[in-house]
């Protein structure tokens, strides 16, 4: 046994995979704005691992921590009935701030898994 995984049905034979590029946007702040973020602030995720914050801007590490666990799943095509396919809003854990972010799919990138692992 070689240890290679069996090919996934419907996947290209060359091992290519397709991931969505994402933009995480602050949609609204329903409470007291304490972290310095406001509607329209954003960061992008491209490829399999690149997170980019616009130059001269910041993103609250607690808001970032709330959304990070969802990004890998949102980069992939999910079954239509999956809740994560339908839901795109994430709340920051600060109960006074109630900052709501929206995860948007902005494009796709084709990557070779062999180049990443």
N, C-alpha and C positions, 0 to 999 in steps of 0.2 A: 504494500500500500504506500503510495507516494505522499500522502498527507494533503494533497490538493483537494479543495472543496469541489463538489459536483457542480456543474454549470447550472445556473438558475434558468428555469424555463422562460423563454422570451428575451433573455439577455443577449446582447451581441456576442458573437463567438470570440471576439478579440478582447473580451474582458472589460470593455468600456462601460462606464456607468454615467448616469445623468443626475446631476444635483441642481436644485434650484438655488439661485442667488437670492439673498434675503435683504430686506431693509426693515429695521426695527425702528418705529416712529413713536414718539410720545404723542398719543392721541389727545389726552386731556389730563388735567390735574383737578380732582374733585374736592381736595382739601387744602391744607396750608402748604404752599410751595416752599420747601426748605432745602432741597438739594440743588437748586439752581437750574433745573430742567424745566422746559415748558413745551407746549404744543408745537410740533414740528421738529424738535430736536431728534436726532437720529444717529444710527450707525448702520453699516452694511456688513454683510457676511458674503464672501465670495470663495469659490473653489471649495476645498474641503476643510479649510482652517484659517482663512484670513478675515479678521475683524478690523474694520476701519472706521475711525471716528473722524469727522471733518476737522481739518486743521484749525487750531485755535479754540476748539470746543472740548467739552468733557462729557462723560456719561457716568452717572452715579453708580458706584460699585454694588450697592444693594439692589438697585433696579436691574443692573446687568446680571447679578446673581440669580434673580428671579426668572429671567428669560433664558439664560444659557442652557438649562437642561432640555428645553424644547426645540432648540435650533437644529440639532442633528436630525430630528424627526421631521421638522418642517422643510428641510432641504430635500426630502425624499417624496416620491409619489406615494400616496397612501390610499387605501380603499375608500370609496365614496362614503361609506357608513362610519368611518373612523371619526371619533369626536375631534381629533386634532386636525383632520382635514377641513372640518367645518368651523372650528373655533380659532380665532387669531388674536384674541386679546389676552394680555397678561398684566397682573397688578403688581406693583412694587409692594414689598412687605411692610412698609411704613404705614401704620394705621392712621396717622394724622394727615399724611400727604395724599394718599389714595391716587397715586400716579398710575395711569392706565396706558400701556404700550400696545401697539398693533404690529404684528408680524406680517409683512407683505412679501409675496414672491415676485421678484422683479425680472427674472430671466432664468436661463438654464446654462449650465456648463457641462461639457462632456469630459470626463476624466478617466484615466486608465488606473484601475486599482493596483496594478503591478508597480506603478510609479509612486504609490502612496504608502505601501506596506513593505 
